[in-house]
């Protein structure tokens, strides 16, 4: 149940961002003059360039079609256009994870975290969420718990960022419960090992020793 809740929250975060830069947002078919005008407007406003948005859009199309290598190539192209923008790093991490490469996903999300700030609280919340979730996937429980706390603190600081504070709290509770259970099993495993080493352990498949 907890795993399903985590996956549903992750889907609620990932899908809107992947679709947010859909083709309708940027594709106008007006030719190079229109594109240059858009680039000029973006430069003046401090926003991403048309080339950056177009690369992200192409990547989103391929991600939706499950062409993860193609999406990765497009997101990397977007990063070349604007290496200080965290969005393409975030999307790159999603594509890397979907392609089965957690190491590369973590690297991309760490860079996204580095480049993000309180100027985009919603995007940073998404980045913090996927980093915490990744730590759980890697079974790095202490790091995962700490990462969920960072996410929870951010969610409380920016309540309009669309974060899920309840999810962070539930994940921490599950991690705590799992760690307690693992410690209890560790004691049992050690006792079994000690018993076997001392020759006291009873194996019902073996005949009783001679008297």
PyMOL CGO cylinders between C-alpha atoms (Angstrom):
from pymol import cmd
from pymol.cgo import CYLINDER

trace = [
    CYLINDER, 0.00, 0.00, 0.00, 2.80, 2.39, 0.89, 0.3, 1, 1, 1, 1, 1, 1,
    CYLINDER, 2.80, 2.39, 0.89, 4.63, 1.56, -2.33, 0.3, 1, 1, 1, 1, 1, 1,
    CYLINDER, 4.63, 1.56, -2.33, 1.48, 2.22, -4.36, 0.3, 1, 1, 1, 1, 1, 1,
    CYLINDER, 1.48, 2.22, -4.36, 1.01, 5.58, -2.60, 0.3, 1, 1, 1, 1, 1, 1,
    CYLINDER, 1.01, 5.58, -2.60, 4.59, 6.55, -3.34, 0.3, 1, 1, 1, 1, 1, 1,
    CYLINDER, 4.59, 6.55, -3.34, 4.24, 5.58, -7.01, 0.3, 1, 1, 1, 1, 1, 1,
    CYLINDER, 4.24, 5.58, -7.01, 0.97, 7.49, -7.38, 0.3, 1, 1, 1, 1, 1, 1,
    CYLINDER, 0.97, 7.49, -7.38, 2.54, 10.61, -5.87, 0.3, 1, 1, 1, 1, 1, 1,
    CYLINDER, 2.54, 10.61, -5.87, 5.55, 10.24, -8.15, 0.3, 1, 1, 1, 1, 1, 1,
    CYLINDER, 5.55, 10.24, -8.15, 3.30, 9.90, -11.19, 0.3, 1, 1, 1, 1, 1, 1,
    CYLINDER, 3.30, 9.90, -11.19, 1.37, 12.98, -10.12, 0.3, 1, 1, 1, 1, 1, 1,
    CYLINDER, 1.37, 12.98, -10.12, 4.65, 14.89, -10.07, 0.3, 1, 1, 1, 1, 1, 1,
    CYLINDER, 4.65, 14.89, -10.07, 6.31, 13.54, -13.19, 0.3, 1, 1, 1, 1, 1, 1,
    CYLINDER, 6.31, 13.54, -13.19, 3.48, 13.49, -15.72, 0.3, 1, 1, 1, 1, 1, 1,
    CYLINDER, 3.48, 13.49, -15.72, 2.43, 17.17, -15.48, 0.3, 1, 1, 1, 1, 1, 1,
    CYLINDER, 2.43, 17.17, -15.48, 6.02, 18.37, -15.85, 0.3, 1, 1, 1, 1, 1, 1,
    CYLINDER, 6.02, 18.37, -15.85, 6.73, 16.08, -18.79, 0.3, 1, 1, 1, 1, 1, 1,
    CYLINDER, 6.73, 16.08, -18.79, 3.59, 17.24, -20.53, 0.3, 1, 1, 1, 1, 1, 1,
    CYLINDER, 3.59, 17.24, -20.53, 3.91, 20.89, -19.52, 0.3, 1, 1, 1, 1, 1, 1,
    CYLINDER, 3.91, 20.89, -19.52, 6.25, 21.59, -22.41, 0.3, 1, 1, 1, 1, 1, 1,
    CYLINDER, 6.25, 21.59, -22.41, 4.02, 19.89, -24.95, 0.3, 1, 1, 1, 1, 1, 1,
    CYLINDER, 4.02, 19.89, -24.95, 4.20, 20.76, -28.65, 0.3, 1, 1, 1, 1, 1, 1,
    CYLINDER, 4.20, 20.76, -28.65, 1.19, 23.08, -28.57, 0.3, 1, 1, 1, 1, 1, 1,
    CYLINDER, 1.19, 23.08, -28.57, 2.99, 25.40, -26.21, 0.3, 1, 1, 1, 1, 1, 1,
    CYLINDER, 2.99, 25.40, -26.21, 5.82, 26.24, -28.59, 0.3, 1, 1, 1, 1, 1, 1,
    CYLINDER, 5.82, 26.24, -28.59, 5.17, 24.88, -32.07, 0.3, 1, 1, 1, 1, 1, 1,
    CYLINDER, 5.17, 24.88, -32.07, 3.68, 27.63, -34.23, 0.3, 1, 1, 1, 1, 1, 1,
    CYLINDER, 3.68, 27.63, -34.23, 4.89, 26.79, -37.74, 0.3, 1, 1, 1, 1, 1, 1,
    CYLINDER, 4.89, 26.79, -37.74, 5.56, 30.46, -38.51, 0.3, 1, 1, 1, 1, 1, 1,
    CYLINDER, 5.56, 30.46, -38.51, 9.13, 29.98, -39.73, 0.3, 1, 1, 1, 1, 1, 1,
    CYLINDER, 9.13, 29.98, -39.73, 12.55, 31.25, -38.70, 0.3, 1, 1, 1, 1, 1, 1,
    CYLINDER, 12.55, 31.25, -38.70, 11.50, 34.88, -38.31, 0.3, 1, 1, 1, 1, 1, 1,
    CYLINDER, 11.50, 34.88, -38.31, 8.95, 33.94, -35.67, 0.3, 1, 1, 1, 1, 1, 1,
    CYLINDER, 8.95, 33.94, -35.67, 11.50, 31.73, -33.89, 0.3, 1, 1, 1, 1, 1, 1,
    CYLINDER, 11.50, 31.73, -33.89, 14.01, 34.58, -33.80, 0.3, 1, 1, 1, 1, 1, 1,
    CYLINDER, 14.01, 34.58, -33.80, 11.35, 36.87, -32.34, 0.3, 1, 1, 1, 1, 1, 1,
    CYLINDER, 11.35, 36.87, -32.34, 10.62, 34.26, -29.65, 0.3, 1, 1, 1, 1, 1, 1,
    CYLINDER, 10.62, 34.26, -29.65, 14.31, 33.95, -28.84, 0.3, 1, 1, 1, 1, 1, 1,
    CYLINDER, 14.31, 33.95, -28.84, 14.58, 37.72, -28.52, 0.3, 1, 1, 1, 1, 1, 1,
    CYLINDER, 14.58, 37.72, -28.52, 11.55, 37.84, -26.23, 0.3, 1, 1, 1, 1, 1, 1,
    CYLINDER, 11.55, 37.84, -26.23, 12.97, 35.03, -24.08, 0.3, 1, 1, 1, 1, 1, 1,
    CYLINDER, 12.97, 35.03, -24.08, 16.32, 36.74, -23.80, 0.3, 1, 1, 1, 1, 1, 1,
    CYLINDER, 16.32, 36.74, -23.80, 14.71, 40.00, -22.74, 0.3, 1, 1, 1, 1, 1, 1,
    CYLINDER, 14.71, 40.00, -22.74, 12.46, 38.31, -20.18, 0.3, 1, 1, 1, 1, 1, 1,
    CYLINDER, 12.46, 38.31, -20.18, 15.22, 36.08, -18.81, 0.3, 1, 1, 1, 1, 1, 1,
    CYLINDER, 15.22, 36.08, -18.81, 13.23, 32.96, -19.73, 0.3, 1, 1, 1, 1, 1, 1,
    CYLINDER, 13.23, 32.96, -19.73, 14.43, 29.91, -21.66, 0.3, 1, 1, 1, 1, 1, 1,
    CYLINDER, 14.43, 29.91, -21.66, 15.18, 30.32, -25.34, 0.3, 1, 1, 1, 1, 1, 1,
    CYLINDER, 15.18, 30.32, -25.34, 13.03, 28.87, -28.09, 0.3, 1, 1, 1, 1, 1, 1,
    CYLINDER, 13.03, 28.87, -28.09, 15.78, 26.34, -28.85, 0.3, 1, 1, 1, 1, 1, 1,
    CYLINDER, 15.78, 26.34, -28.85, 15.76, 25.21, -25.22, 0.3, 1, 1, 1, 1, 1, 1,
    CYLINDER, 15.76, 25.21, -25.22, 11.99, 24.85, -25.13, 0.3, 1, 1, 1, 1, 1, 1,
    CYLINDER, 11.99, 24.85, -25.13, 11.94, 23.08, -28.48, 0.3, 1, 1, 1, 1, 1, 1,
    CYLINDER, 11.94, 23.08, -28.48, 14.55, 20.54, -27.33, 0.3, 1, 1, 1, 1, 1, 1,
    CYLINDER, 14.55, 20.54, -27.33, 12.55, 19.87, -24.16, 0.3, 1, 1, 1, 1, 1, 1,
    CYLINDER, 12.55, 19.87, -24.16, 9.36, 19.51, -26.19, 0.3, 1, 1, 1, 1, 1, 1,
    CYLINDER, 9.36, 19.51, -26.19, 11.00, 17.01, -28.53, 0.3, 1, 1, 1, 1, 1, 1,
    CYLINDER, 11.00, 17.01, -28.53, 12.31, 15.12, -25.52, 0.3, 1, 1, 1, 1, 1, 1,
    CYLINDER, 12.31, 15.12, -25.52, 8.86, 15.03, -23.95, 0.3, 1, 1, 1, 1, 1, 1,
    CYLINDER, 8.86, 15.03, -23.95, 7.37, 13.58, -27.13, 0.3, 1, 1, 1, 1, 1, 1,
    CYLINDER, 7.37, 13.58, -27.13, 9.96, 10.81, -27.15, 0.3, 1, 1, 1, 1, 1, 1,
    CYLINDER, 9.96, 10.81, -27.15, 9.56, 10.18, -23.42, 0.3, 1, 1, 1, 1, 1, 1,
    CYLINDER, 9.56, 10.18, -23.42, 5.80, 9.78, -23.89, 0.3, 1, 1, 1, 1, 1, 1,
    CYLINDER, 5.80, 9.78, -23.89, 6.53, 7.34, -26.75, 0.3, 1, 1, 1, 1, 1, 1,
    CYLINDER, 6.53, 7.34, -26.75, 8.95, 5.46, -24.42, 0.3, 1, 1, 1, 1, 1, 1,
    CYLINDER, 8.95, 5.46, -24.42, 11.90, 6.34, -26.65, 0.3, 1, 1, 1, 1, 1, 1,
    CYLINDER, 11.90, 6.34, -26.65, 14.08, 7.04, -23.63, 0.3, 1, 1, 1, 1, 1, 1,
    CYLINDER, 14.08, 7.04, -23.63, 17.45, 7.20, -25.45, 0.3, 1, 1, 1, 1, 1, 1,
    CYLINDER, 17.45, 7.20, -25.45, 15.97, 9.74, -27.84, 0.3, 1, 1, 1, 1, 1, 1,
    CYLINDER, 15.97, 9.74, -27.84, 14.50, 11.76, -24.97, 0.3, 1, 1, 1, 1, 1, 1,
    CYLINDER, 14.50, 11.76, -24.97, 17.86, 11.72, -23.17, 0.3, 1, 1, 1, 1, 1, 1,
    CYLINDER, 17.86, 11.72, -23.17, 19.58, 13.08, -26.29, 0.3, 1, 1, 1, 1, 1, 1,
    CYLINDER, 19.58, 13.08, -26.29, 17.04, 15.91, -26.60, 0.3, 1, 1, 1, 1, 1, 1,
    CYLINDER, 17.04, 15.91, -26.60, 17.25, 16.89, -22.93, 0.3, 1, 1, 1, 1, 1, 1,
    CYLINDER, 17.25, 16.89, -22.93, 21.03, 16.98, -23.19, 0.3, 1, 1, 1, 1, 1, 1,
    CYLINDER, 21.03, 16.98, -23.19, 20.68, 19.24, -26.20, 0.3, 1, 1, 1, 1, 1, 1,
    CYLINDER, 20.68, 19.24, -26.20, 18.46, 21.54, -24.14, 0.3, 1, 1, 1, 1, 1, 1,
    CYLINDER, 18.46, 21.54, -24.14, 21.10, 21.61, -21.42, 0.3, 1, 1, 1, 1, 1, 1,
    CYLINDER, 21.10, 21.61, -21.42, 23.67, 22.72, -23.97, 0.3, 1, 1, 1, 1, 1, 1,
    CYLINDER, 23.67, 22.72, -23.97, 21.44, 25.70, -24.77, 0.3, 1, 1, 1, 1, 1, 1,
    CYLINDER, 21.44, 25.70, -24.77, 20.99, 26.64, -21.10, 0.3, 1, 1, 1, 1, 1, 1,
    CYLINDER, 20.99, 26.64, -21.10, 23.14, 24.73, -18.58, 0.3, 1, 1, 1, 1, 1, 1,
    CYLINDER, 23.14, 24.73, -18.58, 21.88, 26.83, -15.68, 0.3, 1, 1, 1, 1, 1, 1,
    CYLINDER, 21.88, 26.83, -15.68, 18.23, 25.90, -16.15, 0.3, 1, 1, 1, 1, 1, 1,
    CYLINDER, 18.23, 25.90, -16.15, 17.25, 23.04, -13.81, 0.3, 1, 1, 1, 1, 1, 1,
    CYLINDER, 17.25, 23.04, -13.81, 14.22, 21.81, -15.79, 0.3, 1, 1, 1, 1, 1, 1,
    CYLINDER, 14.22, 21.81, -15.79, 16.10, 19.89, -18.47, 0.3, 1, 1, 1, 1, 1, 1,
    CYLINDER, 16.10, 19.89, -18.47, 18.28, 18.25, -15.81, 0.3, 1, 1, 1, 1, 1, 1,
    CYLINDER, 18.28, 18.25, -15.81, 15.13, 17.17, -13.99, 0.3, 1, 1, 1, 1, 1, 1,
    CYLINDER, 15.13, 17.17, -13.99, 13.59, 15.77, -17.17, 0.3, 1, 1, 1, 1, 1, 1,
    CYLINDER, 13.59, 15.77, -17.17, 16.88, 14.11, -18.08, 0.3, 1, 1, 1, 1, 1, 1,
    CYLINDER, 16.88, 14.11, -18.08, 16.85, 12.32, -14.73, 0.3, 1, 1, 1, 1, 1, 1,
    CYLINDER, 16.85, 12.32, -14.73, 13.33, 11.06, -15.38, 0.3, 1, 1, 1, 1, 1, 1,
    CYLINDER, 13.33, 11.06, -15.38, 14.37, 9.66, -18.75, 0.3, 1, 1, 1, 1, 1, 1,
    CYLINDER, 14.37, 9.66, -18.75, 17.51, 8.10, -17.27, 0.3, 1, 1, 1, 1, 1, 1,
    CYLINDER, 17.51, 8.10, -17.27, 15.49, 6.40, -14.53, 0.3, 1, 1, 1, 1, 1, 1,
    CYLINDER, 15.49, 6.40, -14.53, 12.88, 5.19, -17.02, 0.3, 1, 1, 1, 1, 1, 1,
    CYLINDER, 12.88, 5.19, -17.02, 15.75, 3.74, -19.05, 0.3, 1, 1, 1, 1, 1, 1,
    CYLINDER, 15.75, 3.74, -19.05, 17.00, 1.85, -15.99, 0.3, 1, 1, 1, 1, 1, 1,
    CYLINDER, 17.00, 1.85, -15.99, 20.05, 3.95, -15.16, 0.3, 1, 1, 1, 1, 1, 1,
    CYLINDER, 20.05, 3.95, -15.16, 19.72, 5.10, -11.54, 0.3, 1, 1, 1, 1, 1, 1,
    CYLINDER, 19.72, 5.10, -11.54, 23.30, 6.35, -11.34, 0.3, 1, 1, 1, 1, 1, 1,
    CYLINDER, 23.30, 6.35, -11.34, 22.85, 8.77, -14.24, 0.3, 1, 1, 1, 1, 1, 1,
    CYLINDER, 22.85, 8.77, -14.24, 19.42, 9.78, -12.96, 0.3, 1, 1, 1, 1, 1, 1,
    CYLINDER, 19.42, 9.78, -12.96, 20.91, 10.67, -9.59, 0.3, 1, 1, 1, 1, 1, 1,
    CYLINDER, 20.91, 10.67, -9.59, 23.65, 12.73, -11.23, 0.3, 1, 1, 1, 1, 1, 1,
    CYLINDER, 23.65, 12.73, -11.23, 21.10, 14.65, -13.30, 0.3, 1, 1, 1, 1, 1, 1,
    CYLINDER, 21.10, 14.65, -13.30, 18.83, 15.30, -10.32, 0.3, 1, 1, 1, 1, 1, 1,
    CYLINDER, 18.83, 15.30, -10.32, 21.73, 16.39, -8.13, 0.3, 1, 1, 1, 1, 1, 1,
    CYLINDER, 21.73, 16.39, -8.13, 22.63, 18.94, -10.79, 0.3, 1, 1, 1, 1, 1, 1,
    CYLINDER, 22.63, 18.94, -10.79, 18.98, 20.00, -11.03, 0.3, 1, 1, 1, 1, 1, 1,
    CYLINDER, 18.98, 20.00, -11.03, 18.94, 20.49, -7.27, 0.3, 1, 1, 1, 1, 1, 1,
    CYLINDER, 18.94, 20.49, -7.27, 22.11, 22.57, -7.48, 0.3, 1, 1, 1, 1, 1, 1,
    CYLINDER, 22.11, 22.57, -7.48, 20.67, 24.84, -10.17, 0.3, 1, 1, 1, 1, 1, 1,
    CYLINDER, 20.67, 24.84, -10.17, 17.17, 25.18, -8.66, 0.3, 1, 1, 1, 1, 1, 1,
    CYLINDER, 17.17, 25.18, -8.66, 16.16, 27.77, -6.09, 0.3, 1, 1, 1, 1, 1, 1,
    CYLINDER, 16.16, 27.77, -6.09, 13.22, 29.36, -4.32, 0.3, 1, 1, 1, 1, 1, 1,
    CYLINDER, 13.22, 29.36, -4.32, 12.50, 31.28, -7.52, 0.3, 1, 1, 1, 1, 1, 1,
    CYLINDER, 12.50, 31.28, -7.52, 10.84, 28.08, -8.78, 0.3, 1, 1, 1, 1, 1, 1,
    CYLINDER, 10.84, 28.08, -8.78, 9.56, 26.40, -5.60, 0.3, 1, 1, 1, 1, 1, 1,
    CYLINDER, 9.56, 26.40, -5.60, 7.29, 23.96, -7.43, 0.3, 1, 1, 1, 1, 1, 1,
    CYLINDER, 7.29, 23.96, -7.43, 10.07, 22.62, -9.65, 0.3, 1, 1, 1, 1, 1, 1,
    CYLINDER, 10.07, 22.62, -9.65, 12.46, 22.35, -6.72, 0.3, 1, 1, 1, 1, 1, 1,
    CYLINDER, 12.46, 22.35, -6.72, 9.80, 20.42, -4.78, 0.3, 1, 1, 1, 1, 1, 1,
    CYLINDER, 9.80, 20.42, -4.78, 9.61, 17.91, -7.64, 0.3, 1, 1, 1, 1, 1, 1,
    CYLINDER, 9.61, 17.91, -7.64, 13.39, 17.57, -7.69, 0.3, 1, 1, 1, 1, 1, 1,
    CYLINDER, 13.39, 17.57, -7.69, 13.57, 16.99, -3.93, 0.3, 1, 1, 1, 1, 1, 1,
    CYLINDER, 13.57, 16.99, -3.93, 10.78, 14.38, -4.19, 0.3, 1, 1, 1, 1, 1, 1,
    CYLINDER, 10.78, 14.38, -4.19, 12.47, 12.29, -6.86, 0.3, 1, 1, 1, 1, 1, 1,
    CYLINDER, 12.47, 12.29, -6.86, 15.81, 12.45, -5.03, 0.3, 1, 1, 1, 1, 1, 1,
    CYLINDER, 15.81, 12.45, -5.03, 14.21, 11.13, -1.84, 0.3, 1, 1, 1, 1, 1, 1,
    CYLINDER, 14.21, 11.13, -1.84, 12.38, 8.43, -3.78, 0.3, 1, 1, 1, 1, 1, 1,
    CYLINDER, 12.38, 8.43, -3.78, 15.63, 7.44, -5.49, 0.3, 1, 1, 1, 1, 1, 1,
    CYLINDER, 15.63, 7.44, -5.49, 17.39, 6.99, -2.15, 0.3, 1, 1, 1, 1, 1, 1,
    CYLINDER, 17.39, 6.99, -2.15, 14.66, 4.52, -1.21, 0.3, 1, 1, 1, 1, 1, 1,
    CYLINDER, 14.66, 4.52, -1.21, 15.06, 2.66, -4.49, 0.3, 1, 1, 1, 1, 1, 1,
    CYLINDER, 15.06, 2.66, -4.49, 18.78, 2.40, -3.69, 0.3, 1, 1, 1, 1, 1, 1,
    CYLINDER, 18.78, 2.40, -3.69, 17.90, 1.14, -0.18, 0.3, 1, 1, 1, 1, 1, 1,
    CYLINDER, 17.90, 1.14, -0.18, 19.98, 3.90, 1.40, 0.3, 1, 1, 1, 1, 1, 1,
    CYLINDER, 19.98, 3.90, 1.40, 17.60, 4.22, 4.31, 0.3, 1, 1, 1, 1, 1, 1,
    CYLINDER, 17.60, 4.22, 4.31, 19.35, 6.86, 6.41, 0.3, 1, 1, 1, 1, 1, 1,
    CYLINDER, 19.35, 6.86, 6.41, 19.93, 9.07, 3.37, 0.3, 1, 1, 1, 1, 1, 1,
    CYLINDER, 19.93, 9.07, 3.37, 16.36, 8.48, 2.23, 0.3, 1, 1, 1, 1, 1, 1,
    CYLINDER, 16.36, 8.48, 2.23, 14.93, 9.54, 5.57, 0.3, 1, 1, 1, 1, 1, 1,
    CYLINDER, 14.93, 9.54, 5.57, 17.06, 12.68, 5.56, 0.3, 1, 1, 1, 1, 1, 1,
    CYLINDER, 17.06, 12.68, 5.56, 16.05, 13.44, 1.97, 0.3, 1, 1, 1, 1, 1, 1,
    CYLINDER, 16.05, 13.44, 1.97, 12.37, 13.09, 2.83, 0.3, 1, 1, 1, 1, 1, 1,
    CYLINDER, 12.37, 13.09, 2.83, 12.92, 15.55, 5.69, 0.3, 1, 1, 1, 1, 1, 1,
    CYLINDER, 12.92, 15.55, 5.69, 14.44, 18.07, 3.29, 0.3, 1, 1, 1, 1, 1, 1,
    CYLINDER, 14.44, 18.07, 3.29, 11.42, 17.62, 1.02, 0.3, 1, 1, 1, 1, 1, 1,
    CYLINDER, 11.42, 17.62, 1.02, 9.04, 17.96, 3.97, 0.3, 1, 1, 1, 1, 1, 1,
    CYLINDER, 9.04, 17.96, 3.97, 10.73, 21.15, 5.15, 0.3, 1, 1, 1, 1, 1, 1,
    CYLINDER, 10.73, 21.15, 5.15, 10.44, 22.60, 1.65, 0.3, 1, 1, 1, 1, 1, 1,
    CYLINDER, 10.44, 22.60, 1.65, 6.78, 21.61, 1.39, 0.3, 1, 1, 1, 1, 1, 1,
    CYLINDER, 6.78, 21.61, 1.39, 6.03, 23.34, 4.69, 0.3, 1, 1, 1, 1, 1, 1,
    CYLINDER, 6.03, 23.34, 4.69, 7.98, 26.43, 3.70, 0.3, 1, 1, 1, 1, 1, 1,
    CYLINDER, 7.98, 26.43, 3.70, 6.23, 26.71, 0.31, 0.3, 1, 1, 1, 1, 1, 1,
    CYLINDER, 6.23, 26.71, 0.31, 2.69, 25.37, 0.80, 0.3, 1, 1, 1, 1, 1, 1,
    CYLINDER, 2.69, 25.37, 0.80, 1.66, 26.51, -2.69, 0.3, 1, 1, 1, 1, 1, 1,
    CYLINDER, 1.66, 26.51, -2.69, 4.43, 24.54, -4.41, 0.3, 1, 1, 1, 1, 1, 1,
    CYLINDER, 4.43, 24.54, -4.41, 2.15, 21.54, -4.99, 0.3, 1, 1, 1, 1, 1, 1,
    CYLINDER, 2.15, 21.54, -4.99, 4.19, 19.26, -2.73, 0.3, 1, 1, 1, 1, 1, 1,
    CYLINDER, 4.19, 19.26, -2.73, 2.96, 16.26, -0.74, 0.3, 1, 1, 1, 1, 1, 1,
    CYLINDER, 2.96, 16.26, -0.74, 4.01, 16.70, 2.92, 0.3, 1, 1, 1, 1, 1, 1,
    CYLINDER, 4.01, 16.70, 2.92, 1.84, 13.77, 3.99, 0.3, 1, 1, 1, 1, 1, 1,
    CYLINDER, 1.84, 13.77, 3.99, 3.70, 11.49, 1.60, 0.3, 1, 1, 1, 1, 1, 1,
    CYLINDER, 3.70, 11.49, 1.60, 7.06, 12.51, 3.08, 0.3, 1, 1, 1, 1, 1, 1,
    CYLINDER, 7.06, 12.51, 3.08, 5.82, 11.79, 6.60, 0.3, 1, 1, 1, 1, 1, 1,
    CYLINDER, 5.82, 11.79, 6.60, 4.41, 8.40, 5.64, 0.3, 1, 1, 1, 1, 1, 1,
    CYLINDER, 4.41, 8.40, 5.64, 7.64, 7.43, 3.88, 0.3, 1, 1, 1, 1, 1, 1,
    CYLINDER, 7.64, 7.43, 3.88, 9.65, 8.34, 6.96, 0.3, 1, 1, 1, 1, 1, 1,
    CYLINDER, 9.65, 8.34, 6.96, 7.34, 6.21, 9.10, 0.3, 1, 1, 1, 1, 1, 1,
    CYLINDER, 7.34, 6.21, 9.10, 7.72, 3.25, 6.74, 0.3, 1, 1, 1, 1, 1, 1,
    CYLINDER, 7.72, 3.25, 6.74, 11.51, 3.63, 6.73, 0.3, 1, 1, 1, 1, 1, 1,
    CYLINDER, 11.51, 3.63, 6.73, 11.58, 3.76, 10.54, 0.3, 1, 1, 1, 1, 1, 1,
    CYLINDER, 11.58, 3.76, 10.54, 9.41, 0.65, 10.78, 0.3, 1, 1, 1, 1, 1, 1,
    CYLINDER, 9.41, 0.65, 10.78, 11.53, -1.22, 8.23, 0.3, 1, 1, 1, 1, 1, 1,
    CYLINDER, 11.53, -1.22, 8.23, 14.73, -0.32, 10.05, 0.3, 1, 1, 1, 1, 1, 1,
    CYLINDER, 14.73, -0.32, 10.05, 13.35, -1.54, 13.38, 0.3, 1, 1, 1, 1, 1, 1,
    CYLINDER, 13.35, -1.54, 13.38, 12.25, -4.78, 11.77, 0.3, 1, 1, 1, 1, 1, 1,
    CYLINDER, 12.25, -4.78, 11.77, 15.60, -5.21, 10.07, 0.3, 1, 1, 1, 1, 1, 1,
    CYLINDER, 15.60, -5.21, 10.07, 17.41, -4.73, 13.40, 0.3, 1, 1, 1, 1, 1, 1,
    CYLINDER, 17.41, -4.73, 13.40, 15.18, -7.35, 15.03, 0.3, 1, 1, 1, 1, 1, 1,
    CYLINDER, 15.18, -7.35, 15.03, 15.86, -9.80, 12.22, 0.3, 1, 1, 1, 1, 1, 1,
    CYLINDER, 15.86, -9.80, 12.22, 19.58, -9.05, 12.49, 0.3, 1, 1, 1, 1, 1, 1,
    CYLINDER, 19.58, -9.05, 12.49, 19.53, -10.27, 16.09, 0.3, 1, 1, 1, 1, 1, 1,
    CYLINDER, 19.53, -10.27, 16.09, 17.70, -13.45, 15.08, 0.3, 1, 1, 1, 1, 1, 1,
    CYLINDER, 17.70, -13.45, 15.08, 20.09, -14.07, 12.20, 0.3, 1, 1, 1, 1, 1, 1,
    CYLINDER, 20.09, -14.07, 12.20, 23.08, -13.64, 14.49, 0.3, 1, 1, 1, 1, 1, 1,
    CYLINDER, 23.08, -13.64, 14.49, 21.65, -16.07, 17.04, 0.3, 1, 1, 1, 1, 1, 1,
    CYLINDER, 21.65, -16.07, 17.04, 21.09, -18.65, 14.32, 0.3, 1, 1, 1, 1, 1, 1,
    CYLINDER, 21.09, -18.65, 14.32, 24.65, -18.17, 13.08, 0.3, 1, 1, 1, 1, 1, 1,
    CYLINDER, 24.65, -18.17, 13.08, 26.05, -18.49, 16.60, 0.3, 1, 1, 1, 1, 1, 1,
    CYLINDER, 26.05, -18.49, 16.60, 23.98, -21.62, 17.22, 0.3, 1, 1, 1, 1, 1, 1,
    CYLINDER, 23.98, -21.62, 17.22, 25.21, -23.22, 14.01, 0.3, 1, 1, 1, 1, 1, 1,
    CYLINDER, 25.21, -23.22, 14.01, 28.79, -22.38, 14.85, 0.3, 1, 1, 1, 1, 1, 1,
    CYLINDER, 28.79, -22.38, 14.85, 28.42, -24.00, 18.28, 0.3, 1, 1, 1, 1, 1, 1,
    CYLINDER, 28.42, -24.00, 18.28, 26.95, -27.18, 16.89, 0.3, 1, 1, 1, 1, 1, 1,
    CYLINDER, 26.95, -27.18, 16.89, 23.70, -26.75, 18.79, 0.3, 1, 1, 1, 1, 1, 1,
    CYLINDER, 23.70, -26.75, 18.79, 21.59, -25.90, 15.77, 0.3, 1, 1, 1, 1, 1, 1,
    CYLINDER, 21.59, -25.90, 15.77, 19.21, -28.75, 14.97, 0.3, 1, 1, 1, 1, 1, 1,
    CYLINDER, 19.21, -28.75, 14.97, 18.90, -29.76, 11.34, 0.3, 1, 1, 1, 1, 1, 1,
    CYLINDER, 18.90, -29.76, 11.34, 15.92, -32.07, 11.04, 0.3, 1, 1, 1, 1, 1, 1,
    CYLINDER, 15.92, -32.07, 11.04, 17.22, -33.44, 7.74, 0.3, 1, 1, 1, 1, 1, 1,
    CYLINDER, 17.22, -33.44, 7.74, 20.29, -34.95, 9.44, 0.3, 1, 1, 1, 1, 1, 1,
    CYLINDER, 20.29, -34.95, 9.44, 20.26, -38.09, 11.64, 0.3, 1, 1, 1, 1, 1, 1,
    CYLINDER, 20.26, -38.09, 11.64, 20.70, -37.63, 15.36, 0.3, 1, 1, 1, 1, 1, 1,
    CYLINDER, 20.70, -37.63, 15.36, 24.34, -37.84, 16.52, 0.3, 1, 1, 1, 1, 1, 1,
    CYLINDER, 24.34, -37.84, 16.52, 25.36, -41.19, 18.14, 0.3, 1, 1, 1, 1, 1, 1,
    CYLINDER, 25.36, -41.19, 18.14, 25.32, -41.41, 21.92, 0.3, 1, 1, 1, 1, 1, 1,
]
cmd.load_cgo(trace, "trace")
